[in-house]
Amino acid sequence: MSPEMVISWAEQGVFTILLISGPLLITALGIGLAVSIFQATTQIQEQTLAFIPKIAGVLIALVIFGPWMLSQALSLAEEIFSNLHQFIG
């Protein structure tokens, strides 16, 4: 196995991880920003206020994007296992 192949597989793995985690991270970021703006305008400085909306939002995003995320992960795993003969030898 050549170093270029290892770098290519690592690059594809990192890209897939970023692609899979993107929707959940963007959802949490958006909800956190909205809660922060709400806290700043109402001057409510409760630290635990942001956790419940983030958890609920990420759960909803996981239900919505879950099948797509799973298909992305399975396609990478299928590609790795179909090229397993290249890793040996």
C-alpha positions in Angstrom: 0.0 0.0 0.0 1.5 3.3 -1.1 1.6 6.5 1.1 -0.6 8.2 -1.4 -3.3 5.6 -0.9 -3.1 6.0 2.9 -3.4 9.7 2.6 -6.3 9.4 0.2 -8.2 7.0 2.5 -7.5 9.3 5.5 -8.7 12.3 3.6 -11.9 10.5 2.5 -12.5 9.4 6.1 -12.0 12.9 7.5 -14.3 14.4 4.8 -17.0 11.9 5.6 -16.8 12.6 9.3 -17.1 16.3 8.7 -20.0 15.7 6.3 -21.8 13.5 8.7 -21.4 15.7 11.8 -22.1 19.0 9.9 -25.9 19.1 10.2 -25.9 18.3 13.9 -23.1 20.9 14.6 -24.8 23.6 12.6 -28.1 22.9 14.3 -26.5 23.2 17.8 -24.7 26.3 16.7 -27.9 28.0 15.4 -29.9 27.1 18.5 -27.1 28.3 20.8 -26.8 31.6 19.0 -30.6 32.1 19.2 -30.7 31.3 22.9 -27.7 33.6 23.5 -29.4 36.5 21.7 -32.6 35.8 23.7 -30.6 35.8 26.9 -28.9 39.1 26.0 -32.1 40.8 25.1 -34.0 39.7 28.2 -31.0 39.9 30.5 -31.6 36.3 31.8 -28.2 34.9 32.7 -29.2 31.4 33.5 -26.4 29.0 32.3 -28.5 25.9 32.0 -31.1 27.6 29.8 -29.2 26.7 26.6 -28.9 23.0 27.2 -32.6 21.9 26.8 -33.2 23.6 23.5 -29.9 22.4 22.1 -30.6 18.8 23.2 -34.1 18.9 21.7 -32.8 20.5 18.5 -30.0 18.0 18.0 -32.4 15.2 18.7 -34.8 16.5 16.0 -31.9 17.0 13.6 -30.8 13.5 14.3 -34.2 12.1 13.5 -34.3 14.2 10.3 -30.8 13.7 9.1 -30.2 10.2 10.6 -30.9 8.1 7.5 -28.8 10.3 5.3 -25.9 10.2 7.9 -26.2 6.4 8.1 -26.1 6.1 4.3 -23.0 8.2 4.1 -21.2 6.1 6.7 -22.3 2.9 5.1 -21.1 4.0 1.7 -17.7 4.7 3.1 -17.6 1.4 4.9 -18.8 -0.5 1.8 -16.0 1.2 -0.2 -13.4 0.3 2.3 -14.5 -3.3 2.5 -14.8 -3.7 -1.2 -11.2 -2.5 -1.6 -9.9 -4.6 1.3 -7.7 -6.7 -1.0 -5.6 -3.5 -1.7 -4.7 -3.3 2.0 -3.2 -6.8 2.2 0.0 -7.4 0.5 
